Amino acid sequence: MTVNYLEQPARPQAPVREAAFHQWTSANDAVWTFFYRRQSNYLLRFPEMADFEVSADGRDVRGWPATGAASSTVDHLYLNQVLPLALSRQGKLMLHGSAVDIDGHGVAFIGESGRGKSTLAASFATGGTRFLTDDGLHLEWVGGECRIIPSHPSIRLWEDSQEALISTTAAVAPALDFTTKSRMLAGADIAFCDQARPLRRIYFLGEGEASVPTMQPLRPAEALICLAKNSFLLDVEARDMLAQHFDDVSRLAQLPIYFILDYPRRYEALPQVCEAIIRHTCEPESRAT
């Protein structure tokens, strides 16, 4: 990753003079992140947890734990929230999605929080199919080929998913004080791919209403909307970056690789779901659609 990151000593979160131009909220409508635009950089504030300064070009990040916050909290926020946003300022195409390596091809899963992206990636990885990324999906064009770029070798899981899928011998990052999610580290129990893979499929995850795995193809216009809705963007008001991002997702949307994937949200069904995805991924494009 082309970001220089430096963690600083803990400090109190002093009032910010500038008005926030954007914010993220959690499921209970509490503000999760404030975005501030300053003269030479951006400030991302996670209340009572951490502050991050991101340079205007996205190449340098400094992080300060809030007073009393654990270092593991800052590491977690940087890897899963701030790093994808910083890369977006470099013009990288970043999406909210996980991905796995199936037979040398990158297969991505995109969807709203809670749809099961990480659980699906973990189900593959614990079965020996290597994962490429969890939540921060980085795509790059190399010549005429779009590739998935691997991220940090860890997967975040809720406690029930961890108990259902992960061996007790798997390595776990230090616990976090703001979430019951655990960050499971790649190793012998969780297979990780550290090499870029050509993009083969993008599955947008459905609501879990199907009784068996189903794949419904999407038209380019539909795919474009879904890609735009699931993008990481640090500055949602920067017109030059928005124009570039729209061009990138428009180009990406023209690929015949998009499907709505729905399946029963039961842990015992996951092996069947993974098998169905592998079969579908390996089919020729004409048959898959």
Beta strands, then each sheet from edge to edge (+ up, - down):
strand 1: 4-7
strand 2: 22-25
strand 3: 31-37
strand 4: 41-46
strand 5: 50-55
strand 6: 60-65
strand 7: 93-102
strand 8: 105-110
strand 9: 131-133
strand 10: 136-142
strand 11: 145-149
strand 12: 154-157
strand 13: 182-185
strand 14: 197-205
strand 15: 214-217
strand 16: 258-262
sheet 1: 1+ 6+ 5- 4+ 3- 2+
sheet 2: 9+ 7- 8+ 14+ 11- 10+
sheet 3: 9+ 7- 8+ 14+ 16+ 15-
sheet 4: 12+ 13-
end
